Amino acid sequence: MIRNTEGIVLHTLKYAESSLIARIYTREMGMQSYLVRGVRKSKSRNRQMLFQPLTLVNLVAYHKDNKDGLQNIKEISLRHAYRHIPFDIHKTSLAIFLAEVLSHALKSQEYNYTLFDFLNNSLLGLDQKQDKLSFFHLFFLLRLSRFLGFQPRNNRNATNLFFNLQEGVYQPVYDNEQTCLDASLSESFFLLAEADSETLPPIQKEHRKMLLKKLIDYYRYHLSGMPEIKSIAVLETVFE
């Protein structure tokens, strides 16, 4: 069956001498892996650019239902050309980080229009965003957790002052530094979770750095097989 769909390129692997395996999150078919033959030949340089992480593409693909293996692409074209992400070091670093997180977090082949539209609109927004970039990835991770089924519970009060990463709730006791945020960091986490992307919560830089690491820990508690995210180090260096 031939299917037409929008897609977001997340990750590629070299295959054989001149081919790629591309993992693309599609609007109509969810996560799919495609074998792209001959794309790494010198004459295919322009086509190879379509498979950079987070490229927004249109696909015409040969799709076999209930197939866990590789699908094949009939046609692929650029859906939107980013104006700033490839040329702004802060946005480029954010894109690399988001692509790494998404390539591990999105496993299901089932389509989810709402999730796809959230990702698509977030990337378009990042490309146009002029300020508040140091908060963008934090907001993104918290919003994404809603679609993945482990949104933090909003139960913080005068008694429940400590956020438990493993349980996803605020609790009255501080267990340990591995699974629990202290009172100060829990407050910053709460402010971030309750703020909208246009209103910056009053969170100091050191707390932002720690919250990023703890948010990744939060994902690793709730997503089986989530590895260490290597691009965090680059992101921290760029935003220093």
C-alpha positions in Angstrom: 0.0 0.0 0.0 1.3 3.5 -0.9 0.7 6.0 1.9 1.2 9.8 1.8 2.1 11.5 5.1 4.0 14.3 6.8 7.0 13.3 8.8 9.7 14.4 11.2 13.2 12.9 10.8 14.6 11.8 14.1 17.6 9.7 13.5 19.6 8.0 10.8 22.1 5.1 10.6 24.5 4.3 7.8 23.6 1.1 6.0 25.9 -0.7 3.5 28.1 1.6 1.3 25.6 4.2 0.2 22.3 3.8 2.0 20.7 5.0 5.2 18.1 3.6 7.7 16.0 6.6 8.8 13.7 6.7 11.8 10.9 9.1 11.0 7.9 10.0 13.1 5.0 10.3 10.7 1.6 11.8 11.2 -0.4 8.9 9.6 1.6 5.9 10.7 3.5 6.9 13.9 7.1 5.8 14.2 8.6 4.1 11.2 12.0 3.0 10.0 12.8 3.4 6.3 15.6 2.0 4.2 16.8 4.8 1.9 19.0 3.3 -0.9 21.8 5.2 -2.5 21.3 8.4 -0.6 24.9 8.7 0.5 26.3 8.7 -3.1 28.0 12.0 -4.1 25.3 12.7 -6.7 22.6 12.5 -3.9 24.0 15.2 -1.7 20.9 17.4 -1.9 18.7 14.4 -1.1 20.8 13.4 1.9 20.2 16.8 3.5 16.5 15.8 3.8 17.6 13.3 6.5 19.1 15.7 9.0 17.6 15.4 12.5 14.2 17.2 12.9 13.9 17.9 9.2 10.2 18.4 8.3 9.3 16.3 5.3 6.5 15.0 3.1 6.6 11.3 2.3 5.2 8.9 -0.2 6.0 5.5 1.2 5.4 1.8 0.5 3.8 0.8 3.7 3.1 -2.8 4.9 0.8 -3.0 7.9 1.9 -5.2 10.8 5.5 -5.1 9.6 8.1 -4.6 12.3 11.0 -4.3 9.7 12.0 -1.6 7.3 9.6 0.3 5.1 10.6 1.9 1.8 10.3 5.5 0.6 9.0 6.1 -2.9 9.3 9.9 -2.8 10.5 12.4 -0.2 10.5 16.2 -0.2 11.1 19.1 2.1 8.0 20.3 3.8 9.4 23.4 5.6 12.9 25.0 5.4 14.1 26.2 8.8 15.3 29.8 8.7 17.2 29.9 11.9 17.8 26.5 13.5 20.7 25.5 11.3 22.5 28.8 11.7 22.0 29.7 15.4 24.2 27.7 17.7 21.7 27.8 20.6 18.9 26.6 18.4 21.1 24.0 16.7 22.1 22.6 20.1 18.5 22.5 21.2 17.5 20.6 18.0 20.2 18.0 18.6 19.1 17.5 22.1 15.4 17.2 21.2 16.2 14.8 18.4 18.1 12.6 20.7 15.4 12.6 23.4 12.6 11.9 20.8 14.5 9.1 19.1 14.5 7.2 22.4 11.1 8.4 23.8 8.9 7.7 20.7 8.7 3.9 20.2 5.1 3.2 19.2 4.1 2.7 15.6 0.6 3.8 16.3 -0.3 7.2 14.9 -1.1 10.1 17.2 -2.3 13.2 15.4 -2.2 15.4 18.5 1.3 14.4 19.4 2.6 14.9 15.9 1.0 18.4 15.7 2.6 19.2 19.1 6.0 18.2 17.9 5.6 20.0 14.5 4.3 23.2 16.1 7.1 23.1 18.7 9.8 22.9 16.1 8.3 25.7 14.0 8.1 27.7 17.2 11.7 27.1 18.0 12.8 28.2 14.6 11.0 31.5 15.0 11.6 32.1 18.7 13.7 35.1 19.5 14.2 34.9 23.3 13.7 32.6 26.4 15.6 29.8 24.7 17.2 28.7 27.9 13.8 27.5 29.1 12.6 26.0 25.8 13.8 22.5 26.3 12.5 22.4 29.9 9.0 23.4 28.8 9.2 20.9 25.9 10.1 18.0 28.1 7.3 18.7 30.6 4.7 19.1 27.8 5.9 16.0 26.0 5.4 13.9 29.2 1.7 14.6 28.9 1.6 12.7 25.6 3.7 9.9 26.9 1.5 9.2 29.9 3.6 10.4 32.8 2.7 14.0 33.3 3.7 15.2 36.8 0.8 15.3 39.2 -0.2 18.8 40.4 -0.6 18.0 44.1 2.0 20.3 45.7 0.7 22.0 48.9 2.0 23.0 52.3 2.4 19.4 53.2 3.6 17.8 49.9 6.8 19.7 49.4 9.1 17.1 47.7 8.7 15.8 44.2 9.2 12.1 43.8 10.7 11.4 40.3 9.8 7.7 40.4 6.2 8.2 41.4 5.5 11.5 39.6 3.9 13.1 42.6 4.7 15.6 45.4 5.0 13.9 48.9 5.5 15.1 52.5 8.9 13.4 53.1 12.3 13.7 51.4 13.4 10.1 50.6 16.8 10.5 48.9 18.6 12.6 46.3 18.3 9.9 43.6 14.5 9.7 43.5 13.4 12.9 45.2 13.9 16.6 44.7 14.7 18.7 47.8 12.2 21.4 48.8 13.8 24.2 46.9 14.3 22.3 43.7 10.7 20.9 44.0 9.4 24.4 44.2 11.3 25.4 41.0 10.0 22.2 39.3 6.4 23.2 40.3 6.8 26.8 39.0 8.2 25.5 35.7 5.4 22.9 35.3 2.7 25.5 36.0 4.1 28.3 33.9 3.2 28.8 30.3 5.9 29.1 27.6 5.5 32.9 27.4 5.9 33.6 31.1 9.3 32.8 32.6 9.2 31.4 36.1 11.7 32.9 38.6 14.2 30.1 38.4 17.9 30.7 38.8 20.4 29.3 36.3 21.8 26.6 38.6 18.3 25.3 39.3 17.6 25.2 35.5 20.7 23.1 35.0 19.8 20.7 37.7 16.1 20.6 36.6 17.3 19.5 33.1 19.2 16.6 34.6 16.4 15.6 36.9 13.9 15.8 34.0 16.0 13.3 32.1 16.1 11.1 35.2 12.3 11.5 35.3 12.1 10.2 31.7 14.4 7.3 32.5 12.3 6.2 35.4 9.2 6.2 33.2 10.5 5.0 29.8 12.0 1.5 29.7 15.4 1.5 28.1 15.9 5.2 28.0 19.7 5.7 27.9 21.9 8.6 29.1 21.3 11.6 26.9 24.8 12.6 25.6 23.9 16.0 24.1 23.1 17.5 27.6 26.8 18.4 27.9 26.8 20.3 24.7 23.6 22.1 25.6 25.0 23.2 29.0 28.2 24.5 27.4 26.3 26.5 24.8 24.0 28.1 27.4 26.7 29.0 29.9 
